Amino acid sequence: MKSSKSASRYAQALLDLAIEQNKVDAVAADMKYMATVCAENKDLENMLQSPIVKADKKIAVLNAIFDQFDKVTNMFIELIVKNGREAYLSQIAASFDGLLKAHQGIVPVTLISAHKLDDKVKKEIVSKVQASTSGTVELTEKIDTDLIGGFIVRMGDNQIDASVASQINKLKQRLTR
């Protein structure tokens, strides 16, 4: 949990700096690319977490990999490495995306269903969610066949579970008391 809080604080500092420097789009693209590269390359993650590799060597490797990054992003990465927080870079990149969406008024919503929902049902669900929030809804769909039927809507820490599997489990609990 501590690493998550640290990553969030560093991501917030980077977002504030990007806003101040009018480089939000460039830094956002850089952080998105960094998150992708870190997720796909375990060797890079291992190198960043290794206490054996010196900070200047890590900076050189990161500069070589991310040479197309904006100056603000490169300076931030260098600062993170010099402060010994390079193991959090992928978490910082992920936190940055969430903080940027919050700053822009975008509310990420995940819709999980047993099968692909038709557009009419999706629009109805999104309109009900939109009515309960201030911001623009960004919908992500997932399929989970274990739900049997129905759907689950996740928005931040809130979850609406209207799945058949959930209803069966609730009924089972009531019958076995």
Residue pairs with C-beta under 8 A, 6 or more apart in sequence:
3 87
3 88
3 91
4 91
4 95
6 85
6 88
7 88
7 91
7 92
7 94
7 95
8 95
8 99
10 80
10 85
10 88
10 92
10 95
11 31
11 92
11 93
11 95
11 96
11 98
11 99
12 95
12 99
14 27
14 31
14 73
14 76
14 92
14 96
15 24
15 27
15 96
15 99
15 100
15 103
17 27
17 72
17 76
18 24
18 26
18 27
18 28
18 72
19 103
21 72
23 70
23 72
24 100
26 70
26 72
26 73
27 70
27 72
27 73
27 96
28 96
28 97
28 100
30 66
30 69
30 70
30 73
31 73
31 92
31 93
31 96
31 97
32 93
32 97
33 66
33 69
34 66
34 89
34 90
34 93
35 90
35 93
35 94
35 97
37 44
37 65
37 66
38 44
38 45
38 48
38 89
38 90
38 93
39 90
44 61
44 65
45 90
47 53
47 58
47 61
48 58
48 86
48 87
48 89
49 86
49 87
55 81
55 82
55 84
55 86
58 81
58 86
59 77
59 78
59 81
59 82
62 77
62 81
62 86
63 74
66 73
66 74
66 77
69 77
77 89
80 86
80 88
80 89
80 92
98 108
101 107
101 108
101 138
104 136
105 134
105 135
105 136
106 135
106 136
106 137
106 138
107 129
107 133
107 135
107 136
107 137
107 138
107 155
107 156
108 138
108 140
108 155
108 156
109 126
109 129
109 137
109 138
109 139
109 140
109 153
109 154
109 155
110 139
110 140
110 141
110 142
110 152
110 153
110 154
110 155
111 117
111 122
111 125
111 139
111 140
111 141
111 142
111 151
111 152
111 153
112 141
112 142
112 143
112 144
112 147
112 151
112 152
112 153
112 154
112 163
113 141
113 142
113 143
113 144
113 147
113 150
113 151
113 152
114 143
114 144
114 145
114 146
114 147
114 148
114 149
114 150
114 151
114 163
114 164
115 143
115 145
116 141
116 143
117 125
117 141
117 151
122 139
122 141
125 151
125 153
126 137
126 139
129 137
129 153
129 155
130 137
133 155
144 152
146 165
147 163
147 164
147 165
147 166
148 163
148 164
148 165
148 168
149 163
149 164
150 162
150 163
150 164
150 165
150 166
150 167
151 162
151 163
152 159
152 160
152 161
152 162
152 163
152 166
153 159
153 160
153 162
